[in-house]
């Protein structure tokens, strides 16, 4: 989901799918703050994470260390993104024309929500 405003709609959809389809769903959130808010919405509605539904965050913020259950997250190594962006900007400023596409590493941070 992209923002917390979509959270209630997602919760309703998951409740319907769990009742009607019989399979577990998981939600990939655009960032960890949205994942935390969704975790709370699931708790309020009586859904158990990870038993009933899975959650995956994105950006691996430090706050995840104090959230129970620990949310699985993708660590996009934001400092490396910033450093690479600055290097590309400096290259452009210096007149380089043929800059190559950049693919940056990421890693999966284990948690207890999938």
GUKOLZA-267104 format. One record per residue: x, y, z of N, C-alpha, C in turn; residue number from 0; residue in three letters. Coordinates in steps of 0.02 Angstrom, whole numbers, plus 50000, padded with zeros to 5 digits. Atoms other than C-alpha are relative to their C-alpha. Layout:
BEGIN
+-------+-------+-------+-------+-------+-------+-------+-------+-------+-----+-----+
|  n.px |  n.py |  n.pz | ca.px | ca.py | ca.pz |  c.px |  c.py |  c.pz |   n | res |
+-------+-------+-------+-------+-------+-------+-------+-------+-------+-----+-----+
|     X |     Y |     Z |     X |     Y |     Z |     X |     Y |     Z | NUM | ALA |
...
+-------+-------+-------+-------+-------+-------+-------+-------+-------+-----+-----+
END
This chain:
BEGIN
+-------+-------+-------+-------+-------+-------+-------+-------+-------+-----+-----+
|  n.px |  n.py |  n.pz | ca.px | ca.py | ca.pz |  c.px |  c.py |  c.pz |   n | res |
+-------+-------+-------+-------+-------+-------+-------+-------+-------+-----+-----+
| 50042 | 49941 | 50000 | 50000 | 50000 | 50000 | 50044 | 50062 | 50000 |   0 | UNK |
| 49960 | 49939 | 50009 | 50056 | 50177 | 49967 | 49994 | 50048 | 50058 |   1 | UNK |
| 50006 | 49954 | 49944 | 49989 | 50269 | 50118 | 49950 | 49971 | 50050 |   2 | UNK |
| 50043 | 50026 | 49947 | 49895 | 50244 | 50280 | 49925 | 50008 | 49984 |   3 | UNK |
| 50070 | 49991 | 50019 | 49733 | 50306 | 50199 | 49972 | 49937 | 49966 |   4 | UNK |
| 50022 | 50061 | 50033 | 49725 | 50144 | 50099 | 49994 | 49943 | 50050 |   5 | UNK |
| 49997 | 50053 | 49951 | 49746 | 50042 | 50258 | 49934 | 49966 | 50014 |   6 | UNK |
| 50066 | 50029 | 49985 | 49562 | 50019 | 50300 | 49974 | 49958 | 49942 |   7 | UNK |
| 50023 | 50037 | 50059 | 49522 | 49965 | 50122 | 50037 | 49934 | 49994 |   8 | UNK |
| 49959 | 50061 | 50004 | 49665 | 49839 | 50124 | 49978 | 49950 | 50053 |   9 | UNK |
| 50022 | 50045 | 49946 | 49609 | 49769 | 50291 | 49934 | 49967 | 49981 |  10 | UNK |
| 50064 | 50028 | 50021 | 49432 | 49745 | 50225 | 50009 | 49947 | 49946 |  11 | UNK |
| 49988 | 50047 | 50055 | 49495 | 49660 | 50067 | 50031 | 49935 | 50026 |  12 | UNK |
| 49967 | 50060 | 49973 | 49606 | 49542 | 50166 | 49951 | 49959 | 50042 |  13 | UNK |
| 50050 | 50036 | 49962 | 49465 | 49498 | 50285 | 49955 | 49960 | 49953 |  14 | UNK |
| 50043 | 50035 | 50049 | 49354 | 49454 | 50136 | 50036 | 49942 | 49967 |  15 | UNK |
| 49962 | 50053 | 50033 | 49490 | 49354 | 50050 | 50015 | 49942 | 50048 |  16 | UNK |
| 49986 | 50053 | 49952 | 49534 | 49259 | 50208 | 49937 | 49957 | 50011 |  17 | UNK |
| 50062 | 50036 | 49989 | 49351 | 49211 | 50231 | 49978 | 49961 | 49938 |  18 | UNK |
| 50028 | 50030 | 50061 | 49309 | 49173 | 50050 | 50050 | 49957 | 49961 |  19 | UNK |
| 49952 | 50035 | 50042 | 49471 | 49110 | 49972 | 50040 | 49947 | 50037 |  20 | UNK |
| 49964 | 50049 | 49961 | 49555 | 49018 | 50112 | 50076 | 50002 | 49993 |  21 | UNK |
| 49927 | 49995 | 50003 | 49731 | 49078 | 50075 | 50023 | 50063 | 50035 |  22 | UNK |
| 49971 | 49943 | 49964 | 49845 | 49195 | 50168 | 50027 | 50051 | 49951 |  23 | UNK |
| 49974 | 49945 | 50040 | 49884 | 49364 | 50093 | 50057 | 50034 | 50038 |  24 | UNK |
| 49948 | 49958 | 49971 | 50034 | 49475 | 50122 | 49998 | 50068 | 49966 |  25 | UNK |
| 50002 | 49932 | 50026 | 50049 | 49663 | 50098 | 50070 | 50028 | 49999 |  26 | UNK |
| 49937 | 49964 | 50006 | 50203 | 49752 | 50033 | 49985 | 50074 | 50005 |  27 | UNK |
| 50013 | 49929 | 49987 | 50202 | 49929 | 50102 | 50056 | 50042 | 49970 |  28 | UNK |
| 49953 | 49956 | 50032 | 50289 | 50076 | 50021 | 50056 | 50022 | 50048 |  29 | UNK |
| 49948 | 49986 | 49951 | 50384 | 50110 | 50183 | 49981 | 49967 | 50067 |  30 | UNK |
| 50010 | 50033 | 49936 | 50400 | 50046 | 50360 | 49948 | 50034 | 50044 |  31 | UNK |
| 50050 | 49966 | 49959 | 50292 | 50180 | 50440 | 49929 | 49978 | 49980 |  32 | UNK |
| 50064 | 50026 | 50023 | 50145 | 50124 | 50333 | 49990 | 49929 | 50025 |  33 | UNK |
| 50004 | 50069 | 49976 | 50184 | 49944 | 50381 | 49982 | 49998 | 50075 |  34 | UNK |
| 50016 | 49996 | 49929 | 50179 | 49990 | 50566 | 49927 | 50019 | 50011 |  35 | UNK |
| 50070 | 49980 | 49994 | 50012 | 50078 | 50546 | 49953 | 49944 | 49979 |  36 | UNK |
| 50041 | 50056 | 50022 | 49943 | 49929 | 50450 | 50000 | 49944 | 50052 |  37 | UNK |
| 49996 | 50050 | 49946 | 50004 | 49811 | 50587 | 49949 | 50017 | 50055 |  38 | UNK |
| 50047 | 49979 | 49949 | 49902 | 49912 | 50711 | 49927 | 49992 | 49977 |  39 | UNK |
| 50068 | 50009 | 50027 | 49748 | 49911 | 50598 | 49980 | 49926 | 50002 |  40 | UNK |
| 50014 | 50071 | 49997 | 49760 | 49722 | 50585 | 49984 | 49978 | 50072 |  41 | UNK |
| 50012 | 50017 | 49929 | 49770 | 49707 | 50775 | 49930 | 50022 | 50022 |  42 | UNK |
| 50065 | 49974 | 49981 | 49617 | 49817 | 50797 | 49944 | 49957 | 49972 |  43 | UNK |
| 50051 | 50041 | 50033 | 49518 | 49708 | 50675 | 50005 | 49926 | 50018 |  44 | UNK |
| 49995 | 50069 | 49977 | 49576 | 49547 | 50759 | 50039 | 49953 | 49954 |  45 | UNK |
| 49958 | 50041 | 50043 | 49692 | 49486 | 50622 | 50069 | 49991 | 50032 |  46 | UNK |
| 49936 | 50016 | 49970 | 49850 | 49400 | 50682 | 50055 | 50000 | 49947 |  47 | UNK |
| 49942 | 49997 | 50045 | 50015 | 49441 | 50599 | 50056 | 49959 | 50033 |  48 | UNK |
| 50005 | 50021 | 50070 | 50092 | 49330 | 50530 | 49951 | 49943 | 49988 |  49 | UNK |
| 50043 | 50059 | 50009 | 49964 | 49191 | 50559 | 49946 | 50011 | 49948 |  50 | UNK |
| 50055 | 49987 | 50047 | 49820 | 49272 | 50462 | 50022 | 50039 | 49939 |  51 | UNK |
| 49978 | 49955 | 50055 | 49912 | 49399 | 50354 | 50073 | 50018 | 50011 |  52 | UNK |
| 49930 | 49980 | 49996 | 50090 | 49448 | 50314 | 50009 | 50074 | 49984 |  53 | UNK |
| 49983 | 49930 | 50014 | 50169 | 49621 | 50310 | 50074 | 50005 | 49983 |  54 | UNK |
| 49931 | 49986 | 50020 | 50327 | 49680 | 50222 | 50007 | 50075 | 49993 |  55 | UNK |
| 49987 | 49928 | 50006 | 50395 | 49855 | 50243 | 50055 | 50013 | 49950 |  56 | UNK |
| 49947 | 49980 | 50047 | 50520 | 49951 | 50140 | 50037 | 50060 | 50028 |  57 | UNK |
| 49950 | 49951 | 49982 | 50668 | 50054 | 50201 | 50036 | 49984 | 50065 |  58 | UNK |
| 49965 | 50027 | 49941 | 50715 | 49962 | 50362 | 50020 | 50055 | 50050 |  59 | UNK |
| 49986 | 49947 | 49952 | 50701 | 50108 | 50485 | 50018 | 49971 | 50068 |  60 | UNK |
| 49976 | 50022 | 49934 | 50779 | 50095 | 50658 | 49942 | 49982 | 50046 |  61 | UNK |
| 50057 | 50012 | 49956 | 50607 | 50098 | 50740 | 49977 | 49927 | 49999 |  62 | UNK |
| 50021 | 50070 | 50005 | 50578 | 49919 | 50680 | 50029 | 49957 | 50056 |  63 | UNK |
| 49969 | 50038 | 49946 | 50694 | 49860 | 50819 | 49957 | 49998 | 50063 |  64 | UNK |
| 50041 | 49999 | 49940 | 50561 | 49904 | 50949 | 49927 | 49980 | 49986 |  65 | UNK |
| 50068 | 50020 | 50018 | 50404 | 49846 | 50856 | 49995 | 49924 | 50008 |  66 | UNK |
| 50013 | 50071 | 49992 | 50332 | 49677 | 50903 | 49933 | 49983 | 49967 |  67 | UNK |
| 49943 | 50039 | 50025 | 50321 | 49574 | 50799 | 50044 | 50043 | 49954 |  68 | UNK |
| 49954 | 49963 | 50043 | 50474 | 49635 | 50705 | 49978 | 49992 | 49928 |  69 | UNK |
| 50025 | 49999 | 50068 | 50420 | 49684 | 50531 | 50056 | 49984 | 49950 |  70 | UNK |
| 49954 | 50013 | 50055 | 50509 | 49608 | 50381 | 50005 | 50063 | 49957 |  71 | UNK |
| 49992 | 49939 | 50038 | 50581 | 49746 | 50274 | 50054 | 49992 | 49947 |  72 | UNK |
| 49948 | 49994 | 50051 | 50682 | 49785 | 50119 | 50043 | 50059 | 50018 |  73 | UNK |
| 49953 | 49946 | 49984 | 50836 | 49887 | 50160 | 50030 | 50024 | 49934 |  74 | UNK |
| 49976 | 49973 | 50064 | 50871 | 49998 | 50009 | 50065 | 50039 | 50008 |  75 | UNK |
| 49936 | 49966 | 49988 | 51029 | 50070 | 50089 | 49998 | 50073 | 49977 |  76 | UNK |
| 50014 | 49931 | 50019 | 50971 | 50250 | 50080 | 50062 | 50044 | 49995 |  77 | UNK |
| 49938 | 49959 | 50004 | 51144 | 50323 | 50114 | 50036 | 49988 | 49934 |  78 | UNK |
| 49969 | 50017 | 50063 | 51212 | 50232 | 49963 | 49962 | 50032 | 49942 |  79 | UNK |
| 50041 | 49967 | 50051 | 51068 | 50300 | 49858 | 50018 | 50074 | 49997 |  80 | UNK |
| 49982 | 49929 | 49997 | 51108 | 50477 | 49916 | 50069 | 50014 | 49973 |  81 | UNK |
| 49931 | 49992 | 50023 | 51294 | 50457 | 49885 | 50003 | 49993 | 49924 |  82 | UNK |
| 50000 | 50012 | 50073 | 51263 | 50388 | 49710 | 49966 | 50058 | 49964 |  83 | UNK |
| 50035 | 49944 | 50032 | 51139 | 50527 | 49669 | 50045 | 50062 | 49997 |  84 | UNK |
| 49954 | 49942 | 50000 | 51266 | 50660 | 49720 | 50056 | 49990 | 49949 |  85 | UNK |
| 49947 | 50014 | 50049 | 51402 | 50576 | 49616 | 49975 | 50012 | 49929 |  86 | UNK |
| 50029 | 49990 | 50067 | 51287 | 50575 | 49464 | 49989 | 50074 | 49987 |  87 | UNK |
| 50012 | 49928 | 50008 | 51238 | 50757 | 49492 | 50066 | 50037 | 49986 |  88 | UNK |
| 49935 | 49968 | 50011 | 51421 | 50809 | 49504 | 50026 | 49985 | 49930 |  89 | UNK |
| 49979 | 50019 | 50068 | 51459 | 50713 | 49344 | 49963 | 50041 | 49947 |  90 | UNK |
| 50040 | 49960 | 50047 | 51316 | 50803 | 49255 | 50023 | 50073 | 50000 |  91 | UNK |
| 49976 | 49931 | 49995 | 51376 | 50972 | 49320 | 50066 | 50009 | 49964 |  92 | UNK |
| 49934 | 49997 | 50032 | 51550 | 50932 | 49255 | 49996 | 49985 | 49925 |  93 | UNK |
| 50009 | 50006 | 50071 | 51477 | 50904 | 49082 | 50000 | 49929 | 49972 |  94 | UNK |
| 50003 | 50069 | 50026 | 51476 | 50715 | 49069 | 49932 | 49987 | 49970 |  95 | UNK |
| 50062 | 50010 | 50036 | 51345 | 50666 | 48943 | 49976 | 49927 | 50001 |  96 | UNK |
| 50018 | 50071 | 50008 | 51349 | 50476 | 48931 | 50003 | 49964 | 50067 |  97 | UNK |
| 50002 | 50034 | 49935 | 51305 | 50425 | 49107 | 49962 | 49934 | 49993 |  98 | UNK |
| 50031 | 50066 | 50003 | 51260 | 50243 | 49132 | 49944 | 49994 | 50051 |  99 | UNK |
| 50051 | 50017 | 49951 | 51107 | 50174 | 49218 | 50034 | 49970 | 50061 | 100 | UNK |
| 49971 | 50024 | 49938 | 51140 | 50131 | 49399 | 49950 | 49952 | 50032 | 101 | UNK |
| 50041 | 50048 | 49962 | 51074 | 49978 | 49489 | 50033 | 49993 | 50068 | 102 | UNK |
| 49973 | 50001 | 49933 | 51095 | 49984 | 49676 | 49979 | 49937 | 50038 | 103 | UNK |
| 50015 | 50058 | 49960 | 51101 | 49842 | 49800 | 49945 | 50013 | 50051 | 104 | UNK |
| 50049 | 49997 | 49946 | 50966 | 49805 | 49926 | 50008 | 49935 | 50039 | 105 | UNK |
| 49998 | 50062 | 49961 | 50947 | 49675 | 50062 | 49933 | 49991 | 50035 | 106 | UNK |
| 50061 | 50018 | 49966 | 50807 | 49586 | 50148 | 50014 | 49994 | 50075 | 107 | UNK |
| 49991 | 50002 | 49928 | 50792 | 49613 | 50335 | 49948 | 49953 | 50030 | 108 | UNK |
| 50044 | 50050 | 49970 | 50720 | 49464 | 50427 | 49958 | 50030 | 50055 | 109 | UNK |
| 50044 | 49981 | 49947 | 50573 | 49491 | 50539 | 49954 | 49942 | 50015 | 110 | UNK |
| 50047 | 50052 | 49980 | 50423 | 49395 | 50604 | 49931 | 50011 | 49971 | 111 | UNK |
| 50067 | 49981 | 50025 | 50282 | 49461 | 50494 | 49982 | 49968 | 49933 | 112 | UNK |
| 50018 | 50036 | 50062 | 50285 | 49344 | 50343 | 49990 | 49927 | 50014 | 113 | UNK |
+-------+-------+-------+-------+-------+-------+-------+-------+-------+-----+-----+
END
